[in-house]
Amino acid sequence: MQGTADIFQTVEYSRDRWNMERVPLALLACLVGIFFVVYVDPRPPGSGILRAFITLVVISIIALLAQFLLEQISEGTAAVKFAAGAIIILAAIALFWNSPGDLFRPRRMSREPAAVIGWIFVMGGVGWIAFALYRHFNPARPILTLSPAGIAYHVPWLKDLVIPWHEVQAVGALERGGGPGIIPNRFDDTTVVLISTEFHERNILVRRTLLAGRGWYEMFIPKGSLMQMVLHFGLFSIAPKDIREPAETRWKAFRTERPFDAGAVPADRRVYGVWSVDGSLWQAVKFLIPLIGIIAILVDSTGVLRR
């Protein structure tokens, strides 16, 4: 458990590790896509494959730079996300319409489903890699923050939610199902904070938007007269205790404060969920094997090794 001094520390949870741990899958998607384009397509490979791949990478970089500039103007707004998405779509359209004839071989795409599927894999993989790297070096606002002032939660469909600790009835494990004479299913690894139904309806339910979708029901689960708010550790690729222990210690320390003086909170922060190079062989294998495969196929597609 955390020491007494640590309870005044603000704890933030980043999606960085979750994003970066899926980069090897994105590299694998690129590898599969390029394999389809180069070897399944019956036409001879050429330098157009390499040029197309490089063009996709450049377009992704330009689109993310544009998003960065937009975020500086209006960080976190829906307009930023819409504009960034529009830039990516327009860049992709411009690529297809203005690229050389053999870059994506558009005249044969309709008759070559393998090539179409291959490029879809490649574009999806390159897009995710660019996004993950962008967010690694330019972190977004934390989704979840625990501080002496309470719980702060921020996602596009539930922005700027703050729950003071004195409104939290308990911190415990998720329970689903149950009823008269029925023992509910208990998930000890999943942390929830219990709030009153009145607080939920007055301060949270009114914020619900159409963007919430199924995520709302995965986050807010009734338990008798109370509402469970789930703090999903899987969103951040961290151990369950990395959410349970900070939440429990702060709730026990500050639940009697009405309200806690947020201005007295020290600036000290701790961030969970940040990805880093750990030097392990497994991490190196996950990233390097598909990357080496991509390079090998791109080199082979140009015919350099056969000359």
Secondary structure, 3 states (H helix, E strand, C coil): CCCCHHHHCEEEECCHHHHHCCHHHHHHHHHHHHHHHHHHCCCCCCHHHHHHHHHHHHHHHHHHHHHHHHHHHCCCCHHHHHHHHHHHHHHHHHHHHHCCCCCCCHHHHCCCHHHHHHHHHHHHHHHHHHHHHHHHHCCCCCCEEEECCEEEEEECCEEEEEECHHHEEEEEEEEECCECCECCEEEEEEEEEEEEHHHHHHHHHHHCCCCCCHHHHHHEEEECCEEEEEECHHHHCCCCHHHHHHHHHHHHHHCCCCCCCHHHCCCCEEEECCCCCCCCHHHHHHHHHHHHHHHHHHHHHHCHHHC
